Structure formats: C-alpha cells, structure tokens
Amino acid sequence: MCASRRLAVACYHQVVLPQGGGLSPLLWSLVADSLLKWLSKQGVFTQGFADDGVIIIVGKVLHILSDIMQRMMRGVLALY
C-alpha cells in the first residue's frame, strides 16, 4: 500500500528573446516582473531566475490542480 503519492505535471510555454543581446536582460526583466506579479496575485507560487520561470501548484486533488494550472496558462498566453 502506498501511503504517499506524488504527481508532477509539466507544461511549457516559450517566449524567445535573442540570446546575448544587450537588450535581452532588460526585456526579460520587464516581461518577467509583470508576469510574476500577475501570477502571485492569482494565488500560486512563482519563481523567476535569470531567463527562466516556474509556476508551482501544490494540492491533493488532481482535477482541481489541473483546473488551476489551465487557468494560469490561459492567463499567461493572454498576457503575451
């Protein structure tokens, strides 16, 4: 019998900025800042580092977690 179950679901959305350009860090900062602020207001944990970001949702009921993640991804796509 399994007492503890863990599930990881990964969804990827990619916004590409030119690598190595002088404007890339500034553009990423502007995009990431507004995105991370919006996501945190939605009640999910977000983390941004360098040119990467992650949304972490923790819970016990898969369909609820899936609904929350779908809502977050629709919001990200609507913003960008």
N, C-alpha and C positions, 0 to 999 in steps of 0.2 A: 504494500500500500504506500502510495506517495503522499507524504504529509505536506510538502511544499511544492507548488508548481510555479514555474516562471515562463513567461512568454515574451518574446521580443519581436516587435513588428517594425520594419524599416520602410520608410517612404522617402524618396529622394526627389528633390526639385533643384534644378541647377540654373543659376543665373551667372553668366560668364562675363567677367571683366578681363581686359587684356593683362597678361602677366608681365611684370617687370616695368610697367609704365609708371611715371611719376604721379599720375592721377589715380592709379588703382587703389592705393590705401585710402585716399580721401573719399573716392566714390564708395568703396566698401563701407567706410565708417558712416557715411550718410545713409546708405541703404540699411546696413545692419542696425544702426541706432533706432531708426523709426520702426523697423520690423520687430526688434527685440522689445521695444516699449509696447507696441501693439499686442504682441503675444503675451507679455506679462500681465497686461490688463485683462486678458481673456482667462487668466487663472491657471496658466500652465507654466512649468519651469523651462526657461530657455537659457542657453549659454552660447556666447559667441567668442571666438578666439581666432586671431589672425584673419584668415579669409574663410573660416568655417563656422557653421552654426548647428545647433541641435535643439530639438524640442523633446522634452521628457514628460511622459504622462504615466502615472502610476495608479493602479487600481486592481480590482479583483474580478470585475465583470467585463468580459471581452467585448460584447456588443456596445457597451457604454464607452469603453476606451476607443473603440473603432469610430463611434459617432463623434467623439471629441476630436480625434485626430483628423477625421474627414472635414470637420468644421474649420479646424486650424489650417489645413492645407488649402481649402477653398478661400479662406481669408488671405493667405499668403499669395495665392495666384491672383486674387482680385487687386491686391496692393501693387503687384508687379506684373 
